[in-house]
């Protein structure tokens, strides 16, 4: 008996297009019924139907049906086209999805894992995206050019072992290989139509009630119209969730075929469910797309009733764990125990960081010479004529260009050459301004040099994120866009001395953070960005954590002095155990 060959990706795509024709027919019927219901409710609320007894038997009723069908056809066609063309693009934009940064170790691992499973599943091409959120979740989509893509959150990359990440990738690629992603993207985009209509009606009601006493409302849509739209929303959401529940179970099974590791998939699903799968203020119409429903923990605890279980877009957690556990003859409790054991193992494996003072004590008696000498400070030969008519300075060229009142027509003087003129008259200044416009350091010798001790910066990684650090003062230069990744990843522990230092900083700084930050800005030396040469500005990290750091407002780099990044991590991550 000959074995039936599995369908390839292109056959699956053709099959999905045939399904879309069937879905289009269903949509016309659906819109015909519910747009008719809404129109009937609207006309009835104004007495336009019962005022004419011959409505159901005359030509008026025939015109009503024809108009309803024509409108249903147009809306169904428009929304099917919109869902196919812009559905995935809208979702990616709404979620702030980003392409992976291949210089980041975690992102690179994710790209490699997806590519490995892609080969095993026989798919020709797959794109990858990252969601900048601490949540543990993932989804798969089909873009307008028919290219499938797998999207994972930073939280998933940070909290998953490699085998768990492989299992999640296998689950999402199973959706793609089975054609589920195309279908779910389409259905979820179509379901969102009535959600947006309801939101528009609610906004209209709020607008009409503005300025009225509390408890009073005015205007807004008639009650029957509201009822019709609400029923439509419930039916469409129920349709999409029922489709999703079946396909989630099948994708779990197909993922095991690709990855051969049901236990890892069960662990990943359990982590996402009990920790945090919430991806932000995102319409739950799209929840069937995710591996775990993107609800907050509070919402999930509040929706444990019978009705919520029926309308849930995903099978119950323990049902999924049970199915996967039975594949390897295990009990669900054993898999859950593995999750907590893995967590304990990762805690023990953390690299413990020590404070700058501890490192100096450990290195006492060891003479370490820098690989390259620091470059000498630039001669201060420039004076600037300030608005009060007084010469200020002397300044280095970099300091001169960083003055708040510096312009190309400022009167300046080079005391070395004894020349006084407008700034634009000096060729050194014109060349320096040109380099600054190109976001290059004024002095090429200072590029990639520590802004404090002028030693060459070394390349390294901090929790998988590429950084530059100074081996002498232990300062670190990090791209501002990478900081959130560090907070999501917890592979580093902190010594007791560092934790104590963070607690003391918090007590001292919270008394008057704004004043302290201003004093630091006045008395601290000028620091210049090793990347672009612009002056770095002393600023609080953010307005929740007033740790003063030096920020480059040109290329968006942040300079952390010794222990500043670690203190910030301790305050945000609040580690319970330290060495």
Backbone torsions as a table, in degrees:
resi	resn	phi	psi	omega
1	UNK	NA	125.4	-176.4
2	UNK	-76.0	143.0	-179.4
3	UNK	-83.8	136.4	179.6
4	UNK	-76.2	126.6	-178.4
5	UNK	-75.1	145.1	177.6
6	UNK	-70.6	148.2	178.5
7	UNK	-70.0	141.7	174.8
8	UNK	-87.1	176.0	-173.4
9	UNK	-60.6	-38.0	-176.0
10	UNK	-71.8	-34.6	175.5
11	UNK	-66.4	-38.0	178.6
12	UNK	-64.0	-40.8	178.9
13	UNK	-61.3	-44.5	178.8
14	UNK	-61.3	-40.5	179.6
15	UNK	-63.8	-37.4	179.6
16	UNK	-67.2	-35.8	176.6
17	UNK	-64.8	-37.7	176.6
18	UNK	-65.5	-38.9	177.1
19	UNK	-65.2	-34.1	-179.3
20	UNK	-66.2	-30.8	176.0
21	UNK	-66.9	-42.6	176.4
22	UNK	-62.8	-42.4	179.3
23	UNK	-63.2	-36.3	179.1
24	UNK	-62.8	-40.5	178.2
25	UNK	-65.0	-41.5	177.9
26	UNK	-63.8	-39.7	179.8
27	UNK	-62.3	-43.7	178.8
28	UNK	-58.0	-45.5	178.9
29	UNK	-63.0	-43.4	-178.8
30	UNK	-63.2	-50.0	-179.5
31	UNK	-64.9	-33.6	178.3
32	UNK	-60.3	-44.2	-178.3
33	UNK	-70.3	-49.3	-170.6
34	UNK	-83.4	-31.6	173.2
35	UNK	-68.7	-36.3	174.4
36	UNK	-62.8	-41.3	178.1
37	UNK	-61.9	-45.0	179.5
38	UNK	-63.8	-44.2	-179.7
39	UNK	-65.0	-42.1	178.6
40	UNK	-61.9	-43.3	179.1
41	UNK	-64.2	-38.9	-179.3
42	UNK	-65.8	-46.1	-179.5
43	UNK	-67.4	-39.3	-179.5
44	UNK	-66.1	-35.9	-178.6
45	UNK	-65.6	-24.1	178.4
46	UNK	-100.9	5.6	177.1
47	UNK	73.2	21.5	-176.0
48	UNK	-85.4	-13.2	-179.8
49	UNK	-93.0	-53.4	-174.9
50	UNK	-73.6	-12.7	175.2
51	UNK	-73.0	-19.1	180.0
52	UNK	-121.3	98.8	-175.6
53	UNK	-62.3	-24.3	-178.0
54	UNK	-87.6	16.6	-177.2
55	UNK	-61.6	-44.3	-174.2
56	UNK	-82.2	-8.7	-177.4
57	UNK	-119.1	-9.8	-176.0
58	UNK	-101.1	-172.4	-179.3
59	UNK	-67.9	-22.0	-179.0
60	UNK	-63.4	-39.6	179.3
61	UNK	-66.7	-39.0	177.6
62	UNK	-62.4	-43.4	177.9
63	UNK	-63.5	-38.4	178.4
64	UNK	-60.6	-44.4	179.9
65	UNK	-66.3	-42.7	179.2
66	UNK	-64.0	-43.5	178.3
67	UNK	-63.8	-39.4	178.8
68	UNK	-63.3	-44.6	179.6
69	UNK	-64.3	-44.2	-179.8
70	UNK	-61.7	-43.5	179.4
71	UNK	-66.3	-39.3	178.4
72	UNK	-63.6	-42.8	179.6
73	UNK	-61.8	-46.5	-178.2
74	UNK	-63.4	-46.8	-178.4
75	UNK	-66.2	-41.8	179.2
76	UNK	-62.3	-44.8	179.2
77	UNK	-62.8	-45.3	-179.0
78	UNK	-61.3	-45.2	-176.3
79	UNK	-74.5	-31.2	174.4
80	UNK	-66.0	-43.8	177.6
81	UNK	-64.0	-44.1	-179.6
82	UNK	-62.6	-42.2	-179.3
83	UNK	-66.0	-40.6	-179.8
84	UNK	-70.8	-39.2	-172.9
85	UNK	-84.9	-41.1	-170.7
86	UNK	-122.6	-1.9	-176.8
87	UNK	-59.2	-54.5	-178.8
88	UNK	-65.4	-39.9	179.6
89	UNK	-61.5	-42.3	178.4
90	UNK	-63.2	-43.7	-178.3
91	UNK	-64.3	-45.2	179.9
92	UNK	-62.0	-40.6	179.7
93	UNK	-68.6	-42.4	-179.1
94	UNK	-63.7	-35.1	-180.0
95	UNK	-85.6	-2.4	-178.1
96	UNK	59.7	39.6	-179.1
97	UNK	-66.1	141.7	-178.9
98	UNK	-126.5	151.4	175.4
99	UNK	-71.5	147.3	-178.0
100	UNK	-62.2	144.2	174.9
101	UNK	-93.1	106.6	-173.4
102	UNK	-71.1	-9.3	173.3
103	UNK	-81.4	-11.0	178.3
104	UNK	-91.2	127.7	-175.1
105	UNK	-61.9	-41.6	-179.3
106	UNK	-65.9	-43.5	179.1
107	UNK	-64.6	-41.7	179.9
108	UNK	-62.6	-40.3	178.6
109	UNK	-63.5	-40.8	179.5
110	UNK	-62.8	-45.4	179.1
111	UNK	-60.7	-43.4	179.9
112	UNK	-63.9	-42.6	-179.0
113	UNK	-62.8	-46.1	179.9
114	UNK	-61.9	-39.7	-179.7
115	UNK	-66.4	-37.7	178.3
116	UNK	-63.3	-47.3	-179.3
117	UNK	-69.8	-32.7	176.9
118	UNK	-58.7	-44.4	179.3
119	UNK	-63.6	-42.1	-179.5
120	UNK	-65.4	-31.4	-178.1
121	UNK	-87.5	-11.7	178.3
122	UNK	82.9	15.0	178.4
123	UNK	-80.6	141.0	-176.2
124	UNK	-76.1	-32.8	-176.9
125	UNK	-157.2	145.7	177.9
126	UNK	-148.8	132.4	173.2
127	UNK	-91.6	159.2	177.0
128	UNK	-127.2	146.1	176.9
129	UNK	-137.8	157.1	178.3
130	UNK	-121.0	135.6	173.7
131	UNK	-99.5	123.8	-177.4
132	UNK	-78.6	68.1	179.2
133	UNK	-141.1	152.0	-179.5
134	UNK	-75.5	-10.1	-177.6
135	UNK	-62.1	157.1	175.9
136	UNK	-106.5	103.9	-177.2
137	UNK	-164.6	169.4	178.2
138	UNK	-159.6	164.0	176.3
139	UNK	-158.4	167.8	177.0
140	UNK	-131.0	142.5	-179.9
141	UNK	-135.7	165.6	170.7
142	UNK	-118.1	119.6	-177.2
143	UNK	-78.2	173.6	-174.5
144	UNK	-61.2	-30.2	179.6
145	UNK	-87.5	16.2	177.9
146	UNK	71.8	13.8	177.4
147	UNK	-86.7	123.6	177.3
148	UNK	-75.1	152.0	177.7
149	UNK	-141.4	147.2	178.1
150	UNK	-114.4	130.2	-176.3
151	UNK	-120.2	132.6	178.6
152	UNK	-129.3	151.5	178.1
153	UNK	-87.1	158.6	175.4
154	UNK	-60.6	-36.3	179.2
155	UNK	-62.4	-38.7	177.8
156	UNK	-64.2	-44.3	-179.9
157	UNK	-64.2	-36.0	-176.0
158	UNK	-75.8	-34.2	-169.9
159	UNK	-101.2	-4.0	-175.0
160	UNK	-103.6	142.6	168.7
161	UNK	-75.7	169.5	-177.2
162	UNK	-62.6	-40.9	-178.9
163	UNK	-67.8	-32.2	175.7
164	UNK	-68.8	-39.6	177.8
165	UNK	-64.4	-39.0	176.7
166	UNK	-62.8	-39.7	-179.1
167	UNK	-66.6	-40.9	178.3
168	UNK	-65.5	-43.7	177.6
169	UNK	-61.3	-39.1	178.0
170	UNK	-64.2	-38.7	177.9
171	UNK	-62.1	-46.9	-178.7
172	UNK	-68.4	-38.8	178.5
173	UNK	-70.7	-26.1	174.0
174	UNK	-65.8	-40.2	174.7
175	UNK	-57.7	-43.7	-177.6
176	UNK	-68.3	-46.3	-176.9
177	UNK	-64.9	-31.5	178.8
178	UNK	-83.6	-8.5	-178.1
179	UNK	85.5	7.0	-178.3
180	UNK	-66.7	-37.6	-173.8
181	UNK	-62.5	-42.2	177.3
182	UNK	-60.6	-48.1	-175.1
183	UNK	-66.8	-44.5	-178.6
184	UNK	-68.6	-39.4	176.4
185	UNK	-59.3	-41.7	-179.6
186	UNK	-66.9	-49.7	-177.2
187	UNK	-64.5	-42.4	-179.1
188	UNK	-66.8	-38.4	178.0
189	UNK	-65.3	-38.3	178.5
190	UNK	-70.7	-38.4	179.4
191	UNK	-63.6	-27.2	-177.8
192	UNK	-70.2	-15.1	-178.9
193	UNK	-57.6	-52.3	-177.4
194	UNK	-71.8	-27.6	174.2
195	UNK	-61.6	-45.3	179.9
196	UNK	-66.9	-35.3	178.0
197	UNK	-64.9	-42.1	179.1
198	UNK	-64.9	-42.5	178.2
199	UNK	-61.6	-39.0	178.6
200	UNK	-64.0	-41.0	178.8
201	UNK	-65.8	-39.7	178.5
202	UNK	-65.9	-39.1	177.9
203	UNK	-63.8	-39.6	179.4
204	UNK	-63.6	-38.2	-179.9
205	UNK	-67.8	-42.9	178.3
206	UNK	-63.4	-40.7	-180.0
207	UNK	-63.6	-40.5	-178.8
208	UNK	-69.5	-23.4	-176.6
209	UNK	-94.0	-1.1	-179.2
210	UNK	-63.6	136.0	177.0
211	UNK	87.2	-5.8	178.8
212	UNK	-87.9	157.4	177.1
213	UNK	-59.4	155.3	179.2
214	UNK	-57.1	136.2	179.3
215	UNK	90.6	-12.0	179.8
216	UNK	-104.0	140.0	177.3
217	UNK	-129.2	157.6	-179.5
218	UNK	-147.6	145.6	177.5
219	UNK	72.2	-153.2	-178.1
220	UNK	82.5	172.3	-177.6
221	UNK	-70.3	154.7	177.3
222	UNK	-63.0	153.9	-178.1
223	UNK	-57.8	-38.9	-179.1
224	UNK	-66.2	-34.1	176.7
225	UNK	-66.4	-43.3	176.9
226	UNK	-58.9	-43.4	-179.3
227	UNK	-63.1	-43.1	-179.8
228	UNK	-63.5	-43.4	179.7
229	UNK	-66.0	-41.1	179.7
230	UNK	-61.8	-43.4	177.3
231	UNK	-61.8	-41.0	179.4
232	UNK	-61.6	-43.5	179.0
233	UNK	-60.4	-45.9	-177.7
234	UNK	-63.2	-44.5	-177.9
235	UNK	-64.7	-45.3	-178.6
236	UNK	-66.8	-39.8	178.2
237	UNK	-66.6	-39.9	177.7
238	UNK	-62.2	-40.2	178.7
239	UNK	-61.2	-48.1	-177.7
240	UNK	-67.3	-37.4	-178.9
241	UNK	-71.6	-36.8	178.4
242	UNK	-65.6	-39.3	175.6
243	UNK	-62.4	-42.2	-175.4
244	UNK	-65.9	-44.4	-175.4
245	UNK	-58.0	-44.9	179.9
246	UNK	-64.2	-43.1	-175.4
247	UNK	-73.7	-28.5	175.6
248	UNK	-64.8	-43.1	178.6
249	UNK	-63.2	-43.4	179.1
250	UNK	-67.0	-36.4	179.0
251	UNK	-67.7	-35.9	175.6
252	UNK	-60.0	-44.0	-179.7
253	UNK	-67.7	-42.6	-179.8
254	UNK	-67.5	-30.5	178.6
255	UNK	-63.8	-34.7	177.7
256	UNK	-66.0	-34.9	178.2
257	UNK	-64.0	-38.4	179.6
258	UNK	-77.9	-48.0	-172.1
259	UNK	-95.8	-18.5	178.8
260	UNK	58.7	34.6	-177.5
261	UNK	-148.3	77.6	-178.9
262	UNK	-65.1	-30.3	-178.3
263	UNK	-65.1	-42.7	-179.9
264	UNK	-63.9	-40.0	178.2
265	UNK	-65.2	-41.4	178.5
266	UNK	-62.1	-41.8	178.5
267	UNK	-62.8	-43.5	-178.7
268	UNK	-63.8	-43.2	179.6
269	UNK	-64.3	-41.6	179.7
270	UNK	-63.5	-44.0	178.4
271	UNK	-59.5	-47.3	-178.3
272	UNK	-62.0	-36.8	-175.5
273	UNK	-73.1	-44.6	-172.6
274	UNK	-86.5	-20.5	-176.2
275	UNK	-92.5	-83.7	-178.6
276	UNK	-163.8	113.6	177.4
277	UNK	-110.2	7.3	-174.7
278	UNK	-74.5	120.2	-176.2
279	UNK	-100.7	9.6	176.3
280	UNK	115.5	-167.9	-177.2
281	UNK	-75.6	79.7	-175.1
282	UNK	-127.5	136.3	-175.8
283	UNK	-59.1	126.3	-177.5
284	UNK	-70.2	-4.6	171.2
285	UNK	-57.7	-29.0	-177.3
286	UNK	-91.4	2.8	-176.5
287	UNK	-60.3	-28.4	177.7
288	UNK	-60.8	-18.0	-178.8
289	UNK	-73.6	-23.6	-171.4
290	UNK	-89.1	158.0	178.4
291	UNK	-70.1	-30.9	173.9
292	UNK	-133.6	140.4	-177.7
293	UNK	-55.6	126.6	-175.8
294	UNK	-79.4	61.8	177.0
295	UNK	-104.2	153.2	174.5
296	UNK	-70.9	160.0	-179.7
297	UNK	-60.8	-37.6	179.4
298	UNK	-64.5	-44.5	179.0
299	UNK	-61.9	-38.4	-178.0
300	UNK	-68.0	-38.5	179.0
301	UNK	-69.7	-32.6	-179.4
302	UNK	-78.6	-15.7	-176.5
303	UNK	-113.1	54.7	-179.7
304	UNK	-102.3	9.6	-177.3
305	UNK	-76.6	176.0	-177.8
306	UNK	-63.2	-44.0	-177.6
307	UNK	-63.2	-40.8	-178.9
308	UNK	-67.0	-32.0	178.3
309	UNK	-67.8	-35.1	179.6
310	UNK	-70.0	-42.2	-174.8
311	UNK	-91.1	2.4	-179.4
312	UNK	-64.9	142.0	-178.5
313	UNK	-78.3	-10.0	-178.3
314	UNK	-129.4	152.7	175.6
315	UNK	-62.5	156.2	176.6
316	UNK	-55.9	146.5	-176.0
317	UNK	-54.4	-52.8	-174.4
318	UNK	-68.2	-25.4	175.5
319	UNK	-66.3	-41.2	178.3
320	UNK	-68.1	-42.9	179.5
321	UNK	-63.4	-42.3	-179.2
322	UNK	-60.3	-46.1	-178.6
323	UNK	-61.4	-44.4	-179.2
324	UNK	-70.0	-36.8	-179.9
325	UNK	-66.3	-36.9	-179.5
326	UNK	-65.3	-23.2	178.8
327	UNK	-66.3	-24.8	-179.7
328	UNK	-120.6	18.6	176.8
329	UNK	56.1	49.1	176.3
330	UNK	-122.2	162.0	172.7
331	UNK	-92.2	147.2	178.8
332	UNK	-55.2	-34.0	-179.6
333	UNK	-61.2	-35.1	-179.7
334	UNK	-66.5	-37.4	178.6
335	UNK	-69.0	-41.2	178.3
336	UNK	-63.2	-38.8	177.6
337	UNK	-62.9	-37.0	177.5
338	UNK	-60.6	-36.9	-180.0
339	UNK	-59.6	-47.3	-177.1
340	UNK	-73.2	-32.6	176.1
341	UNK	-66.2	-41.5	176.9
342	UNK	-61.6	-38.7	179.1
343	UNK	-62.8	-43.3	179.0
344	UNK	-64.7	-40.2	179.7
345	UNK	-63.9	-40.8	178.8
346	UNK	-66.3	-36.1	177.7
347	UNK	-63.0	-43.2	-179.3
348	UNK	-69.0	-28.0	-176.2
349	UNK	-85.8	0.0	-178.9
350	UNK	-62.3	141.2	172.9
351	UNK	-79.5	124.3	-177.6
352	UNK	-89.6	122.9	176.9
353	UNK	-91.4	144.2	179.4
354	UNK	-112.6	159.8	-179.6
355	UNK	-71.6	165.7	-179.7
356	UNK	-59.8	-38.9	179.7
357	UNK	-66.5	-39.9	178.0
358	UNK	-64.0	-39.8	179.3
359	UNK	-65.1	-38.1	178.6
360	UNK	-65.6	-38.7	178.2
361	UNK	-66.8	-40.9	179.2
362	UNK	-65.5	-32.1	-176.6
363	UNK	-91.5	3.0	-178.7
364	UNK	-64.8	136.6	-177.8
365	UNK	88.8	-9.1	177.8
366	UNK	-104.1	115.7	-179.6
367	UNK	-87.0	112.4	-179.8
368	UNK	-114.1	116.3	179.2
369	UNK	-90.5	138.0	177.8
370	UNK	-65.7	148.5	-178.8
371	UNK	-65.3	-28.9	-178.2
372	UNK	-143.3	141.3	-178.5
373	UNK	-73.1	152.2	176.3
374	UNK	-69.6	143.0	178.2
375	UNK	-75.3	147.4	-179.5
376	UNK	-67.4	153.0	176.7
377	UNK	-63.7	147.2	180.0
378	UNK	-69.2	141.5	178.0
379	UNK	-62.5	138.5	178.7
380	UNK	-96.6	97.1	-173.7
381	UNK	-122.4	10.2	-175.1
382	UNK	-113.1	134.8	173.2
383	UNK	-114.0	147.1	178.9
384	UNK	-122.7	136.8	-178.5
385	UNK	-88.7	109.1	-174.6
386	UNK	-85.3	168.2	-174.2
387	UNK	-59.4	-20.4	180.0
388	UNK	-83.3	-1.4	179.3
389	UNK	85.1	25.0	-178.3
390	UNK	-120.8	137.6	175.5
391	UNK	-75.0	128.4	178.8
392	UNK	-111.8	145.6	179.3
393	UNK	136.6	-162.5	3.4
394	UNK	-78.8	154.4	179.4
395	UNK	-123.5	155.7	166.3
396	UNK	-77.8	167.1	-179.4
397	UNK	-60.3	-40.5	-179.4
398	UNK	-66.3	-41.0	177.9
399	UNK	-66.9	-38.0	179.8
400	UNK	-60.4	-46.3	-178.3
401	UNK	-71.2	-15.4	179.4
402	UNK	-93.5	-0.9	178.7
403	UNK	-62.6	140.4	-179.1
404	UNK	-60.3	-31.8	-176.7
405	UNK	-98.5	14.2	-177.5
406	UNK	-74.1	131.1	170.4
407	UNK	-140.0	169.8	-178.5
408	UNK	-69.3	-14.8	179.9
409	UNK	-104.4	8.0	178.1
410	UNK	-65.7	137.3	177.8
411	UNK	-77.3	120.9	-179.8
412	UNK	-132.8	169.4	-177.5
413	UNK	-141.1	133.9	173.9
414	UNK	-97.6	106.3	-173.8
415	UNK	-73.0	-21.2	178.2
416	UNK	-72.6	-41.5	179.6
417	UNK	-95.0	-8.4	-178.9
418	UNK	56.7	47.9	179.7
419	UNK	-121.5	131.6	178.5
420	UNK	-119.0	130.0	-178.8
421	UNK	-169.6	178.0	172.6
422	UNK	-66.5	151.8	-176.3
423	UNK	-57.2	-38.8	-177.0
424	UNK	-67.0	-14.1	-179.2
425	UNK	-79.1	-13.6	-177.3
426	UNK	-94.6	123.6	-179.1
427	UNK	-62.1	-32.3	179.4
428	UNK	-62.0	-39.4	-178.0
429	UNK	-73.2	-39.9	177.8
430	UNK	-61.2	-42.5	179.2
431	UNK	-66.2	-38.4	-179.9
432	UNK	-66.6	-41.7	178.7
433	UNK	-63.9	-36.4	177.9
434	UNK	-65.3	-41.1	178.5
435	UNK	-66.2	-38.8	178.7
436	UNK	-64.5	-38.5	178.4
437	UNK	-63.2	-29.1	177.8
438	UNK	-88.6	5.5	-177.9
439	UNK	57.0	48.3	175.4
440	UNK	-121.5	148.6	177.1
441	UNK	-60.0	146.1	179.1
442	UNK	-62.0	-42.8	177.1
443	UNK	-105.6	112.2	-176.9
444	UNK	-57.7	-28.6	-179.2
445	UNK	-67.3	-20.1	-178.4
446	UNK	-91.4	-2.5	179.1
447	UNK	-65.9	135.4	-179.8
448	UNK	60.9	33.0	176.7
449	UNK	-113.0	147.1	177.7
450	UNK	-58.7	128.9	-178.4
451	UNK	-69.6	-13.1	-179.9
452	UNK	-99.3	-51.1	-175.7
453	UNK	-109.5	1.2	174.0
454	UNK	59.6	24.4	172.3
455	UNK	-89.0	155.1	179.3
456	UNK	-61.7	138.3	176.4
457	UNK	-83.5	144.6	179.4
458	UNK	-102.2	149.1	176.4
459	UNK	-85.8	138.0	178.8
460	UNK	-156.0	-173.0	176.7
461	UNK	-128.7	143.4	175.5
462	UNK	-127.2	108.1	-174.3
463	UNK	51.3	44.6	177.0
464	UNK	84.7	-8.3	-177.3
465	UNK	-94.3	132.5	178.6
466	UNK	-69.1	130.9	178.6
467	UNK	-136.7	170.8	169.5
468	UNK	-122.6	137.3	-177.8
469	UNK	-137.1	157.6	178.9
470	UNK	-101.1	125.6	-177.1
471	UNK	-73.7	-13.7	-178.7
472	UNK	-94.6	-54.2	-177.5
473	UNK	-96.9	-4.5	178.0
474	UNK	62.6	25.6	172.1
475	UNK	-76.1	159.3	-176.9
476	UNK	-136.0	135.7	177.3
477	UNK	-108.5	121.9	-174.7
478	UNK	-134.0	141.4	174.0
479	UNK	-67.0	133.8	-176.9
480	UNK	-58.2	-31.2	-178.3
481	UNK	-69.6	-16.4	-176.4
482	UNK	-91.4	-13.2	-171.0
483	UNK	-61.8	-42.0	-178.0
484	UNK	-62.0	-31.0	178.1
485	UNK	-63.7	-39.0	-179.3
486	UNK	-63.1	-40.1	-179.2
487	UNK	-69.2	-27.0	179.5
488	UNK	-76.6	-24.3	-175.5
489	UNK	-102.7	132.9	-174.0
490	UNK	-127.3	58.5	179.5
491	UNK	-96.9	2.5	-176.6
492	UNK	-118.3	136.3	172.7
493	UNK	-106.5	173.6	-174.6
494	UNK	-132.2	141.4	179.5
495	UNK	-69.8	163.2	178.9
496	UNK	-61.4	-35.7	-179.3
497	UNK	-64.3	-39.6	178.8
498	UNK	-67.8	-40.8	179.1
499	UNK	-64.4	-41.4	178.1
500	UNK	-63.3	-40.4	179.1
501	UNK	-62.7	-39.7	178.8
502	UNK	-66.5	-40.6	179.2
503	UNK	-65.1	-41.3	179.0
504	UNK	-65.7	-40.2	178.6
505	UNK	-61.1	-44.0	-178.2
506	UNK	-62.1	-44.7	179.9
507	UNK	-64.1	-43.5	-176.3
508	UNK	-71.7	-42.1	-170.7
509	UNK	-80.1	-29.9	-176.3
510	UNK	-72.9	-12.4	177.7
511	UNK	-63.6	-45.0	-179.4
512	UNK	-155.1	72.4	-172.7
513	UNK	-63.8	-38.9	-176.0
514	UNK	-66.1	-46.3	-179.1
515	UNK	-63.6	-43.2	-179.7
516	UNK	-61.3	-41.9	-179.6
517	UNK	-64.4	-38.3	180.0
518	UNK	-67.1	-40.1	179.1
519	UNK	-62.6	-44.4	179.1
520	UNK	-60.3	-38.6	-179.5
521	UNK	-66.0	-33.4	-177.6
522	UNK	-78.0	-43.9	-172.3
523	UNK	-90.6	-19.8	-177.4
524	UNK	-71.9	151.0	177.9
525	UNK	-70.7	155.2	176.6
526	UNK	-68.2	130.7	175.2
527	UNK	-113.7	141.0	-178.8
528	UNK	-118.6	137.1	-173.7
529	UNK	-61.0	127.1	177.8
530	UNK	-67.0	-15.8	-176.3
531	UNK	-90.9	-47.4	-175.0
532	UNK	-120.7	-10.5	176.3
533	UNK	88.9	-7.1	178.1
534	UNK	-70.4	154.5	177.2
535	UNK	-68.1	133.0	178.1
536	UNK	-87.1	138.2	-175.1
537	UNK	-102.2	131.2	175.0
538	UNK	-69.1	120.5	-178.6
539	UNK	-142.3	153.8	170.5
540	UNK	-66.6	150.0	-179.1
541	UNK	-57.3	-49.3	169.1
542	UNK	-157.1	-177.5	-174.6
543	UNK	-89.0	11.9	169.3
544	UNK	-105.7	-35.9	178.5
545	UNK	-120.9	102.9	-172.3
546	UNK	-85.0	42.3	176.1
547	UNK	-78.1	120.0	-177.4
548	UNK	-72.7	124.7	176.3
549	UNK	-129.5	168.4	179.1
550	UNK	-102.7	119.3	-176.1
551	UNK	-112.6	138.3	171.4
552	UNK	-94.0	116.6	-177.7
553	UNK	-84.7	3.9	178.9
554	UNK	-98.0	-53.5	-178.1
555	UNK	-111.0	6.1	172.7
556	UNK	61.0	43.7	170.5
557	UNK	-100.0	154.0	176.8
558	UNK	-122.8	131.8	175.8
559	UNK	-101.3	118.5	175.3
560	UNK	-102.5	121.0	171.9
561	UNK	-69.5	172.8	-176.5
562	UNK	-52.0	129.4	174.7
563	UNK	74.9	-6.0	-178.5
564	UNK	-67.1	-44.1	179.6
565	UNK	-65.2	-40.5	179.9
566	UNK	-65.3	-40.6	177.9
567	UNK	-62.8	-42.7	178.7
568	UNK	-61.3	-43.8	178.0
569	UNK	-61.4	-42.7	-179.5
570	UNK	-62.5	-42.2	-179.0
571	UNK	-67.6	-34.5	-177.9
572	UNK	-84.6	-47.0	-175.4
573	UNK	-80.8	-25.4	178.4
574	UNK	51.1	64.2	-178.6
575	UNK	-64.0	138.1	-178.8
576	UNK	-86.4	-30.0	-177.1
577	UNK	-124.6	135.8	177.9
578	UNK	-135.5	161.1	178.3
579	UNK	-93.4	NA	NA
